[in-house]
Amino acid sequence: MERLTGWKRDEVIGKLLPGEIFGSFCRLKGQDTLTNFMILIYRGISGQDSEKLPFGFFDRNGEFVESSITTNKRIDAGGNILGCFCFLQVVTPDLNQFSKEHKPIGRENISESKELAYILQEIETMTLT
């Protein structure tokens, strides 16, 4: 996140993702972008996995970052929804070229990637407390 936005972790920790981080720290193109972002988050929290949503914002230096965002629910061991994970992917010409030349990742690899992301987030959370 720091490389993407230019904001250091200690500057944004404890801030709300929609409105404070994306809205104040990282200006969005318009109110529609914030509204769509919030809808995407609420869908993730309600258990609906999302498709990629085009998502652009201005980083700390005022440069526009074109990305896409997806959300996935975050659950505990009992299957209760705790929140959602947000995944930002920067849109670059190299990435677009790569996706055209290669076959999509199989469902097994996607599940493994999501599980790894969850484990990494849990480890990070544990080190903060």
C-alpha positions in Angstrom: 0.0 0.0 0.0 2.9 2.3 0.8 4.5 1.9 -2.6 1.1 2.3 -4.3 -0.1 5.4 -2.4 3.0 7.0 -1.0 1.4 7.1 2.5 3.3 5.3 5.2 1.6 2.6 7.3 1.8 4.6 10.6 0.2 7.5 8.8 -2.9 5.6 7.8 -3.3 2.9 10.5 -6.6 3.3 12.3 -8.1 5.4 9.4 -11.2 4.3 7.5 -10.5 2.9 4.1 -13.4 4.6 2.3 -13.5 8.3 3.1 -10.3 8.8 5.0 -7.6 6.8 3.1 -9.4 6.8 -0.2 -11.2 10.1 -0.3 -8.9 12.4 1.8 -5.4 11.0 1.7 -5.8 9.6 -1.8 -8.2 11.8 -3.7 -10.6 10.0 -5.9 -11.7 11.1 -9.4 -15.2 11.8 -8.1 -18.0 11.0 -5.7 -19.2 8.1 -8.0 -15.8 6.3 -7.5 -16.2 6.6 -3.7 -19.9 5.4 -3.9 -18.9 2.4 -6.1 -16.0 1.6 -3.7 -18.3 1.6 -0.7 -20.9 -0.6 -2.4 -18.1 -3.0 -3.3 -16.9 -3.2 0.4 -20.4 -3.7 1.7 -20.9 -6.6 -0.8 -17.7 -8.1 0.4 -18.8 -7.8 4.1 -22.1 -9.4 3.2 -20.3 -12.4 1.8 -20.4 -11.7 -1.9 -17.1 -12.0 -3.8 -16.7 -9.3 -6.3 -15.5 -8.8 -9.8 -12.8 -6.3 -10.6 -13.9 -2.7 -10.4 -11.9 0.0 -12.2 -10.6 2.2 -9.4 -8.5 5.3 -9.9 -7.0 7.6 -7.3 -4.3 10.2 -6.9 -1.3 9.2 -4.8 0.5 11.3 -2.2 2.4 13.1 -5.0 -0.7 13.9 -6.9 -0.1 11.3 -9.7 -3.1 9.4 -10.9 -2.9 5.6 -10.2 -5.2 3.5 -12.4 -6.1 0.2 -10.7 -8.8 -2.3 -10.2 -10.1 -3.5 -6.9 -11.8 -6.7 -5.7 -13.2 -7.7 -2.3 -13.6 -11.1 -0.6 -15.2 -11.8 2.7 -13.0 -12.5 5.7 -14.3 -15.3 8.0 -13.2 -16.8 11.2 -12.8 -20.5 12.0 -16.5 -20.8 12.7 -17.5 -19.4 9.3 -18.7 -16.0 10.7 -18.0 -13.0 8.5 -15.5 -10.7 10.2 -15.1 -8.1 7.4 -13.6 -8.2 3.9 -10.2 -8.1 2.2 -9.6 -5.5 -0.5 -7.2 -6.3 -3.3 -5.8 -3.5 -5.4 -4.2 -4.3 -8.7 -2.4 -1.6 -10.7 -3.3 -1.5 -14.3 -0.2 -1.4 -16.5 0.4 -2.1 -20.1 2.7 -5.0 -19.2 0.0 -6.6 -17.0 -2.5 -6.3 -19.8 -0.1 -7.8 -22.3 0.6 -10.7 -19.8 -3.0 -11.5 -19.3 -3.6 -11.7 -23.1 -0.7 -14.0 -23.7 -1.4 -16.4 -20.8 -4.3 -18.6 -19.8 -6.3 -17.6 -16.8 -5.3 -19.1 -13.4 -7.2 -22.2 -12.4 -9.7 -22.1 -9.5 -7.3 -24.1 -7.3 -4.6 -21.5 -7.7 -7.0 -18.7 -7.0 -8.2 -20.4 -3.8 -4.6 -21.0 -2.7 -3.8 -17.3 -3.4 -6.7 -16.2 -1.3 -5.8 -18.5 1.5 -2.2 -17.3 1.4 -3.4 -13.7 1.5 -5.6 -14.5 4.5 -2.7 -16.1 6.3 -0.4 -13.2 5.6 -3.0 -10.7 6.9 -3.4 -12.8 10.1 0.3 -12.8 10.6 0.5 -9.1 10.1 -2.4 -8.5 12.5 -0.7 -10.7 15.1 2.6 -8.7 14.9 0.7 -5.4 15.4 -0.9 -6.5 18.7 
